[in-house]
Amino acid sequence: MKPCNVLLAAMFAAALAGCGDQKENPATAQAASAPERSSATPVAAAPAHESATTPPSVLSVTAPLIVEHQVDVTAQREGIVAKISADTGTRVGAGTLLAQLDDRQLLANLEAARAKTRSIAADLKNWQAEAEVLKADYIRAQRLYAEKLIADEQLQHAKYKAESDEWDILRVREQLNTAKEEEHSLELELEKTRIMAPFAGLVARRYVRQGQSVAKADRLFWVTAEGPLCVRFTLPERFIRRVRKGQQLSLTSADLAAEKHQVKIIEVSPVVDPSSGTIEVLAELAGARGELRPGMTVTVHVPNFQ
């Protein structure tokens, strides 16, 4: 009997030990479940407050330098370039010959028109002289009719002949006017063969070569004035009351760091562009231009005071 009692006692002790292992410590269970609650329910973070930034005291705007007079000189008629008189980099005055188109056919047509004008002018003088003769015949016929030496029909014949000659003079005079206008038209066409500089400036680019055939509206030269230099830029609409005509602003160029320039506002747009919310400003360079050239990118510094 003793071995059986010992075996039962051992089994009872093992059962008590197993029940003790399954019980959890309350503190340990709470600690174990804490991570699960934090992952299921996020803790709200404190709102971050952005520090108020002060706007810069100067607004820098980048824009290209421009000039008012800058144009592509185009051909006004078709032709072959017979001569080039100016090349890229040439300084020209207003009316300076840049190129010449072949004008031989036009010159021949113009000479024929001038000959025709001279012929009609001579014909007109002939009709005018004949009119004087017929007028004298009509006066003589009036005297003879007064003396009852000729019939009334002869008097009427002399009268209508003189009047008819006046109408012929009018017709020939209009022919002469037409001939003169045709001659003038050919002179204008001849002028179109001479490509002239429209204003004083610089030949920035040449597009044609001697002997090249060009059509009407083809680009031949790019002529640009050298001044006054201007800059056109846009500003946010809040500047509409901060900039005014006559105000001077600072201008710099990244490529010419040693040079400092001033520009004077000459035009401020009175309206705001609704698509961009900006206003347009045009300023002109004040003082010497230094090494600045048309087309260069510059920076205009606009005070940004509230």
C-alpha positions as CSV (number, residue, x, y, z in Angstrom):
1,M,0.0,0.0,0.0
2,K,2.8,2.5,0.6
3,P,4.1,2.5,-2.9
4,C,0.6,3.4,-4.2
5,N,0.2,6.2,-1.7
6,V,3.6,7.6,-2.8
7,L,2.5,7.5,-6.5
8,L,-0.8,9.3,-5.8
9,A,1.0,12.0,-3.8
10,A,3.4,12.6,-6.6
11,M,0.5,12.9,-9.2
12,F,-1.4,15.3,-7.0
13,A,1.7,17.5,-6.5
14,A,2.3,17.6,-10.3
15,A,-1.3,18.7,-10.9
16,L,-1.0,21.5,-8.4
17,A,2.2,22.7,-10.1
18,G,0.5,22.8,-13.5
19,C,-2.3,24.9,-12.3
20,G,0.1,27.4,-10.7
21,D,1.9,27.8,-14.1
22,Q,-1.3,28.7,-16.0
23,K,-2.2,31.6,-13.6
24,E,-1.0,35.0,-14.8
25,N,0.3,37.8,-12.7
26,P,-2.1,40.8,-13.0
27,A,0.8,43.2,-13.4
28,T,2.4,41.0,-16.0
29,A,-0.9,40.7,-18.0
30,Q,-1.4,44.4,-18.0
31,A,2.1,45.1,-19.2
32,A,1.7,42.5,-22.0
33,S,-1.6,44.0,-23.3
34,A,-0.4,47.6,-23.3
35,P,1.5,47.4,-26.6
36,E,-1.6,45.9,-28.3
37,R,-3.8,48.8,-27.1
38,S,-1.2,51.4,-28.3
39,S,-1.1,49.9,-31.7
40,A,-4.8,49.7,-32.1
41,T,-5.6,53.2,-30.8
42,P,-3.0,55.8,-32.0
43,V,-2.3,58.6,-29.6
44,A,-3.1,62.1,-31.1
45,A,0.1,64.1,-31.7
46,A,0.3,67.7,-30.6
47,P,-0.4,70.1,-33.5
48,A,2.8,71.6,-35.0
49,H,2.7,75.4,-35.3
50,E,4.7,76.9,-38.2
51,S,6.6,80.0,-37.4
52,A,5.5,83.1,-39.2
53,T,8.1,84.0,-41.9
54,T,8.8,87.6,-42.8
55,P,8.6,88.3,-46.6
56,P,11.9,89.5,-48.2
57,S,12.4,93.2,-48.3
58,V,13.3,93.1,-52.0
59,L,11.6,91.1,-54.8
60,S,14.0,90.1,-57.6
61,V,12.5,89.7,-61.0
62,T,14.4,88.3,-64.0
63,A,13.6,89.5,-67.6
64,P,15.4,90.2,-70.9
65,L,16.6,93.6,-72.0
66,I,14.6,94.9,-75.0
67,V,14.5,97.9,-77.4
68,E,11.5,99.4,-79.0
69,H,12.9,99.4,-82.6
70,Q,13.7,95.8,-83.5
71,V,12.4,94.3,-86.7
72,D,13.0,91.7,-89.4
73,V,13.4,93.4,-92.8
74,T,11.5,91.4,-95.4
75,A,11.4,91.4,-99.1
76,Q,8.5,93.4,-100.6
77,R,8.6,91.7,-103.9
78,E,10.2,88.6,-105.5
79,G,13.6,88.8,-107.1
80,I,17.2,87.7,-107.1
81,V,19.7,89.3,-104.7
82,A,22.1,91.1,-106.9
83,K,24.2,92.8,-104.2
84,I,24.7,92.7,-100.4
85,S,25.8,96.1,-99.0
86,A,25.6,95.4,-95.2
87,D,26.6,92.4,-93.1
88,T,26.1,91.2,-89.6
89,G,27.5,93.7,-87.1
90,T,27.3,96.7,-89.5
91,R,25.9,99.9,-88.0
92,V,23.5,101.6,-90.3
93,G,21.5,104.8,-90.5
94,A,17.9,105.2,-91.5
95,G,17.6,104.6,-95.2
96,T,21.0,102.9,-95.6
97,L,21.1,100.4,-98.5
98,L,21.3,96.9,-97.1
99,A,20.9,94.9,-100.3
100,Q,19.8,95.3,-104.0
101,L,17.5,93.0,-106.0
102,D,17.9,92.6,-109.7
103,D,16.0,95.5,-111.2
104,R,16.8,95.4,-114.9
105,Q,13.3,94.3,-116.1
106,L,11.7,97.0,-113.9
107,L,14.0,99.7,-115.3
108,A,13.1,98.7,-118.9
109,N,9.4,98.8,-118.0
110,L,9.8,102.2,-116.3
111,E,11.6,103.6,-119.3
112,A,8.7,102.4,-121.6
113,A,6.2,104.0,-119.2
114,R,8.1,107.3,-119.3
115,A,8.2,107.2,-123.1
116,K,4.5,106.6,-123.2
117,T,3.9,109.5,-120.8
118,R,5.9,111.8,-123.0
119,S,4.0,110.7,-126.1
120,I,0.6,111.4,-124.5
121,A,1.8,114.7,-123.2
122,A,2.9,115.7,-126.8
123,D,-0.5,114.4,-128.1
124,L,-2.3,116.6,-125.5
125,K,-0.4,119.7,-126.7
126,N,-1.4,118.8,-130.3
127,W,-5.1,118.6,-129.3
128,Q,-4.8,121.9,-127.4
129,A,-3.3,123.6,-130.4
130,E,-6.1,122.3,-132.6
131,A,-8.7,123.5,-130.1
132,E,-7.3,127.0,-130.5
133,V,-7.7,126.7,-134.3
134,L,-11.3,125.5,-134.0
135,K,-12.1,128.2,-131.5
136,A,-10.8,130.8,-133.9
137,D,-12.9,129.2,-136.7
138,Y,-16.0,129.4,-134.5
139,I,-15.4,133.1,-133.8
140,R,-15.0,133.8,-137.5
141,A,-18.1,131.9,-138.3
142,Q,-20.0,134.0,-135.7
143,R,-18.9,137.2,-137.5
144,L,-19.8,135.9,-140.9
145,Y,-23.2,134.8,-139.7
146,A,-23.8,138.2,-138.2
147,E,-23.2,139.7,-141.6
148,K,-25.5,137.1,-143.2
149,L,-22.7,135.6,-145.2
150,I,-23.1,132.0,-144.0
151,A,-26.0,129.9,-143.1
152,D,-27.0,129.0,-139.6
153,E,-25.9,125.4,-140.2
154,Q,-22.4,126.4,-140.9
155,L,-22.3,128.3,-137.6
156,Q,-23.6,125.3,-135.7
157,H,-21.0,123.1,-137.4
158,A,-18.1,125.3,-136.3
159,K,-19.6,125.5,-132.8
160,Y,-19.9,121.8,-132.2
161,K,-16.6,121.1,-133.8
162,A,-14.9,123.4,-131.2
163,E,-16.9,121.7,-128.4
164,S,-15.9,118.2,-129.6
165,D,-12.3,119.2,-129.6
166,E,-12.6,120.2,-125.9
167,W,-13.8,116.7,-125.0
168,D,-10.9,115.2,-126.9
169,I,-8.6,117.3,-124.8
170,L,-10.2,116.1,-121.6
171,R,-9.9,112.4,-122.8
172,V,-6.2,112.8,-123.7
173,R,-5.5,114.6,-120.4
174,E,-7.0,111.6,-118.5
175,Q,-4.8,109.3,-120.5
176,L,-1.8,111.3,-119.5
177,N,-2.8,111.1,-115.8
178,T,-3.1,107.3,-116.2
179,A,0.3,107.0,-117.8
180,K,1.8,109.1,-115.0
181,E,0.3,106.9,-112.4
182,E,1.6,103.7,-114.1
183,E,5.0,105.3,-114.2
184,H,4.7,106.1,-110.5
185,S,3.7,102.5,-109.8
186,L,6.8,101.2,-111.5
187,E,8.9,103.7,-109.6
188,L,7.5,102.3,-106.4
189,E,8.2,98.7,-107.5
190,L,11.7,99.8,-108.4
191,E,12.1,101.2,-104.8
192,K,11.2,97.8,-103.5
193,T,14.2,96.3,-105.1
194,R,16.4,98.5,-102.8
195,I,16.4,97.0,-99.3
196,M,16.7,99.9,-96.9
197,A,17.3,100.1,-93.2
198,P,14.1,101.3,-91.6
199,F,15.9,103.1,-88.7
200,A,19.3,103.7,-87.4
201,G,20.7,100.7,-85.6
202,L,22.7,97.6,-86.0
203,V,22.4,94.7,-88.4
204,A,22.1,91.8,-86.0
205,R,21.6,89.0,-88.5
206,R,21.7,88.5,-92.3
207,Y,19.5,85.7,-93.7
208,V,20.3,85.9,-97.5
209,R,23.2,85.5,-99.8
210,Q,24.2,87.2,-103.1
211,G,22.5,85.4,-106.0
212,Q,19.8,83.9,-103.9
213,S,16.2,84.0,-105.2
214,V,13.7,85.4,-102.7
215,A,9.9,85.6,-102.5
216,K,7.7,88.3,-101.1
217,A,7.8,88.4,-97.3
218,D,11.0,86.4,-97.0
219,R,13.3,87.6,-94.2
220,L,16.4,89.3,-95.4
221,F,17.9,91.1,-92.4
222,W,17.3,91.5,-88.7
223,V,17.9,95.2,-87.7
224,T,17.8,96.3,-84.1
225,A,18.3,99.7,-82.4
226,E,21.0,99.8,-79.7
227,G,18.9,102.0,-77.3
228,P,17.2,103.0,-75.3
229,L,17.4,99.8,-73.4
230,C,14.2,98.7,-71.6
231,V,13.0,95.8,-69.5
232,R,9.4,94.5,-69.4
233,F,8.5,92.3,-66.4
234,T,5.5,91.3,-64.3
235,L,4.8,91.7,-60.6
236,P,2.2,90.2,-58.3
237,E,-1.0,92.2,-58.2
238,R,-0.3,93.4,-54.6
239,F,2.4,95.7,-56.2
240,I,-0.2,97.7,-58.1
241,R,-0.1,100.4,-55.4
242,R,3.6,100.0,-54.6
243,V,5.2,100.9,-58.0
244,R,4.5,104.1,-59.9
245,K,5.6,105.8,-63.0
246,G,9.0,107.6,-62.6
247,Q,10.1,105.3,-59.7
248,Q,13.7,104.1,-60.0
249,L,14.7,100.5,-59.3
250,S,18.0,98.7,-59.1
251,L,19.1,96.5,-62.0
252,T,21.9,93.9,-62.1
253,S,23.2,91.2,-64.4
254,A,24.7,87.9,-63.4
255,D,27.2,88.1,-66.2
256,L,28.3,91.7,-65.2
257,A,28.5,91.5,-61.5
258,A,30.7,94.6,-61.2
259,E,28.1,96.8,-62.9
260,K,25.2,98.4,-61.1
261,H,22.5,100.1,-63.0
262,Q,19.2,102.0,-62.4
263,V,16.0,101.8,-64.4
264,K,13.1,104.2,-64.4
265,I,9.6,103.0,-64.6
266,I,7.9,104.5,-67.6
267,E,4.7,102.4,-67.8
268,V,2.6,100.5,-65.3
269,S,-0.3,98.4,-66.5
270,P,-3.6,99.9,-65.1
271,V,-5.3,96.4,-65.0
272,V,-4.4,93.0,-63.5
273,D,-4.1,90.0,-65.8
274,P,-6.9,87.7,-64.5
275,S,-5.2,84.5,-65.7
276,S,-2.0,85.1,-63.8
277,G,-2.9,87.7,-61.2
278,T,0.0,89.9,-62.2
279,I,0.6,93.5,-63.5
280,E,3.0,94.4,-66.3
281,V,5.7,97.0,-65.8
282,L,8.0,98.7,-68.4
283,A,11.2,100.4,-67.2
284,E,13.9,102.2,-69.1
285,L,17.6,102.1,-68.4
286,A,18.8,105.4,-66.7
287,G,22.3,106.5,-67.4
288,A,25.1,104.8,-69.3
289,R,24.5,101.2,-70.4
290,G,28.0,100.0,-69.9
291,E,28.3,96.4,-71.3
292,L,24.6,95.8,-71.3
293,R,23.2,94.7,-74.7
294,P,19.7,94.0,-76.0
295,G,18.6,90.5,-75.3
296,M,20.7,90.1,-72.2
297,T,18.9,88.6,-69.1
298,V,18.9,91.0,-66.1
299,T,17.4,91.1,-62.7
300,V,15.3,94.0,-61.4
301,H,15.1,94.5,-57.7
302,V,11.7,95.8,-56.5
303,P,11.2,97.0,-52.8
304,N,8.7,94.7,-51.1
305,F,7.6,97.0,-48.3
306,Q,4.1,96.5,-46.8
